[in-house]
Amino acid sequence: MKPAKKTFVINALYIAVAVALILLAWWAASAATDSEFVVPTIDATFSAFKKVFENPEFWHGLVGTLLRSVIGFAVSVALFFVTFFLSTAFNGFRRVAEPIIGAMRSLPAVAVTLILMLAVGGNVTPVVLGVLVIYPIMYSTAISRTATLPKELKEICTLCGGGRFTMFKAVYLPCLAGGLPESLATTFSYNIKAVIGAEILAQTINSLGMLMKLSQVYLQPAMLVAFVIVAVVVSVAAEAVIRLALKIALRRFAD
């Protein structure tokens, strides 16, 4: 068996074992509580999937949540690259930016969501919260990864006449590229969770968060769990696609 095929088979087996353990724990919890309103059974939840997929509101909600996630992610990536470049080019900017970004990391998400609801409304709140959650992670990860860059590389680039942008492109980006696919893929997954959480609190129309909230209000636990499973599957799939796409796109920059 070829190494690549062997690795794929082994990974698939591990995933199958993980899924089996989750289902076993789910079955045990459902049997122990013996209440559909506490832990719905596996059969009831999978029956709810049919209703979920047949409901047009689900597809509107899924598209709405994904759209907000993509917009927030795009804004975060753009903001990250701009501020990271400025931090590498100007030490003064970095000294000012780091305490601000440190404060952003410490913001209580629920309290910020409530404030944003008053400031920008329920439709925009999830996007803004997503940016506030993942942008500091992107920036801090990049700063940490490039902190050990040898000074000699920067000096050589300067001696060769390279300016700030050239140094960023020739020194910082290659160092960053090796971990960028994993970092951005993971932060997109975090972003989806942050967006859905904000949608629940803000009661955003056309969103998975709102559908989850309605399932809880109308005491439909099987539907609620079905929506949660959809959100997890979408997050994992999006993370895998982004990771693969970035690895291919950044292959020439990789360490």
C-alpha positions in Angstrom: 0.0 0.0 0.0 1.3 3.4 -1.0 2.2 5.7 2.0 -0.4 8.3 1.0 -3.2 5.7 0.7 -2.1 4.1 4.0 -2.2 7.5 5.8 -5.7 8.1 4.4 -6.9 4.7 5.6 -5.5 5.2 9.0 -7.0 8.7 9.4 -10.4 7.3 8.2 -10.2 4.6 10.8 -9.4 7.1 13.6 -12.4 9.3 12.5 -14.7 6.2 12.4 -13.6 5.3 16.0 -14.2 8.9 17.2 -17.7 9.0 15.6 -18.5 5.6 17.2 -17.4 6.8 20.6 -19.5 10.0 20.3 -22.6 8.0 19.2 -22.0 5.5 22.1 -21.7 8.4 24.6 -24.8 10.0 23.1 -26.8 6.7 23.4 -25.7 6.2 27.0 -26.6 9.8 28.0 -30.0 9.4 26.3 -30.7 6.1 28.0 -29.6 7.5 31.4 -31.8 10.6 31.3 -34.7 8.8 29.5 -36.2 12.1 28.4 -36.4 13.6 25.0 -36.4 17.1 26.5 -33.0 16.5 28.1 -31.1 14.4 25.6 -33.0 13.3 22.5 -32.4 9.9 21.2 -30.3 9.3 18.1 -33.3 8.0 16.2 -35.3 11.1 17.0 -32.5 13.4 16.0 -31.9 11.8 12.7 -35.6 11.9 12.0 -35.5 15.6 12.6 -32.9 16.0 9.9 -35.6 15.2 7.3 -37.7 18.1 8.6 -34.6 20.3 8.7 -33.6 19.7 5.1 -37.2 20.0 3.8 -37.6 23.4 5.5 -36.8 26.4 3.2 -36.0 28.5 6.3 -33.1 26.2 7.1 -31.4 26.9 3.7 -32.0 30.6 4.1 -30.5 30.4 7.6 -27.6 28.4 6.5 -26.8 30.8 3.6 -27.2 33.8 5.9 -24.8 32.3 8.5 -22.2 31.4 6.0 -22.4 34.8 4.3 -21.9 36.6 7.6 -19.0 34.2 8.4 -17.3 34.8 5.1 -17.7 38.6 5.3 -16.3 38.7 8.8 -13.5 36.3 7.9 -12.6 38.4 4.8 -12.5 41.6 6.9 -10.4 39.9 9.5 -7.9 38.6 7.0 -7.6 42.0 5.3 -7.2 43.8 8.7 -4.7 41.2 9.8 -2.4 41.6 6.8 -2.5 45.4 6.9 -1.7 45.6 10.6 0.8 42.8 10.5 2.7 44.5 7.7 2.6 47.8 9.6 3.8 46.1 12.8 6.8 44.6 10.9 7.6 47.8 9.2 7.2 50.3 12.1 8.1 49.4 15.6 6.1 52.3 17.0 2.9 51.0 15.3 3.5 47.5 16.8 3.9 49.0 20.3 0.6 50.8 20.0 -1.2 47.9 18.4 -0.3 45.1 20.7 -2.0 46.4 23.9 -5.1 47.2 21.8 -5.2 43.7 20.4 -4.5 42.2 23.8 -7.6 44.1 25.1 -9.7 42.8 22.2 -8.7 39.2 23.1 -10.1 39.8 26.7 -13.5 41.2 25.6 -16.4 39.2 27.1 -18.2 37.9 24.0 -21.8 37.9 25.4 -21.5 41.5 26.8 -20.0 42.8 23.6 -22.9 41.1 21.6 -25.4 42.9 23.8 -23.7 46.2 23.2 -23.4 45.6 19.4 -27.1 44.8 19.2 -27.8 48.4 20.4 -25.1 49.9 18.2 -25.4 48.2 14.8 -28.5 45.9 15.0 -29.0 42.2 14.9 -27.9 41.6 11.3 -24.5 43.2 11.6 -23.7 42.2 15.2 -22.6 38.6 14.3 -20.2 39.9 11.6 -18.6 42.4 14.0 -18.3 39.9 16.8 -16.7 37.4 14.5 -14.0 40.0 13.6 -13.4 40.9 17.2 -12.9 37.2 18.1 -10.7 35.9 15.2 -8.7 39.0 14.2 -6.7 39.1 17.5 -6.0 35.3 17.2 -4.6 35.8 13.6 -2.4 38.7 14.7 -1.1 37.1 17.9 -0.3 33.8 16.1 1.6 35.6 13.3 3.6 37.8 15.8 4.5 34.7 17.8 5.6 32.7 14.8 7.8 35.4 13.4 9.3 36.4 16.8 12.2 34.0 16.4 13.3 35.3 13.0 17.1 35.6 12.9 18.2 39.2 12.8 20.8 38.3 10.2 18.0 37.7 7.6 16.6 41.2 8.2 20.1 42.7 8.0 20.9 40.8 4.7 17.6 42.0 3.2 18.5 45.6 4.3 22.0 45.4 2.9 20.7 44.2 -0.4 18.6 47.3 -0.7 15.3 45.8 0.3 12.6 48.2 1.6 9.9 47.5 4.2 7.6 45.8 1.7 10.4 43.7 0.2 11.4 42.6 3.7 7.8 41.7 4.5 7.5 39.7 1.3 10.9 38.0 1.3 11.4 37.4 5.0 8.2 37.6 7.0 5.8 35.9 4.6 7.9 32.8 4.0 8.2 32.4 7.8 4.5 32.8 8.2 3.4 30.7 5.2 4.1 27.3 6.9 1.6 27.9 9.6 -0.8 30.1 7.8 -3.1 27.4 6.3 -3.7 25.8 9.8 -4.1 29.2 11.4 -6.6 30.6 9.0 -8.6 27.4 8.7 -8.9 27.1 12.5 -9.9 30.8 12.8 -12.6 30.4 10.2 -14.1 27.5 12.3 -13.9 29.8 15.4 -15.6 32.5 13.4 -18.6 30.3 12.5 -19.1 29.4 16.2 -18.8 33.1 17.2 -21.2 34.2 14.5 -23.8 31.5 15.5 -23.5 32.5 19.1 -24.1 36.1 18.3 -27.0 35.2 16.1 -28.7 33.4 19.0 -28.3 36.4 21.3 -29.2 39.0 18.6 -32.0 36.9 17.2 -30.7 37.5 13.7 -33.2 36.7 10.9 -32.2 34.2 8.3 -29.6 32.5 10.5 -28.8 29.1 12.0 -28.6 30.8 15.4 -32.2 32.0 15.2 -33.4 28.5 14.1 -31.6 27.1 17.2 -33.2 29.7 19.4 -36.7 28.9 18.0 -36.1 25.1 18.6 -35.2 25.8 22.2 -38.2 28.1 22.7 -40.7 25.6 21.2 -39.1 22.7 23.1 -37.8 20.8 20.1 -34.5 19.4 21.4 -34.1 16.9 18.5 -34.3 19.8 16.0 -31.9 21.8 18.1 -29.3 19.0 18.2 -29.8 18.5 14.4 -29.0 22.2 13.8 -25.9 21.9 16.1 -24.7 18.9 14.1 -25.2 20.8 10.8 -23.1 23.7 12.2 -20.3 21.3 13.3 -20.3 19.5 9.9 -20.2 22.9 8.1 -17.3 24.1 10.3 -15.2 21.0 9.8 -15.8 20.9 6.1 -15.0 24.6 5.7 -11.9 24.2 7.8 -10.7 21.3 5.6 -11.3 23.1 2.4 -9.6 26.3 3.5 -6.6 24.4 4.9 -6.2 22.4 1.6 -6.6 25.5 -0.6 -4.1 27.5 1.3 -1.5 24.7 1.4 -1.7 24.5 -2.4 -1.7 28.3 -2.9 1.2 28.9 -0.5 3.3 25.9 -1.4 6.1 28.0 -2.9 6.4 30.0 0.4 6.3 27.0 2.7 9.2 26.5 5.1 
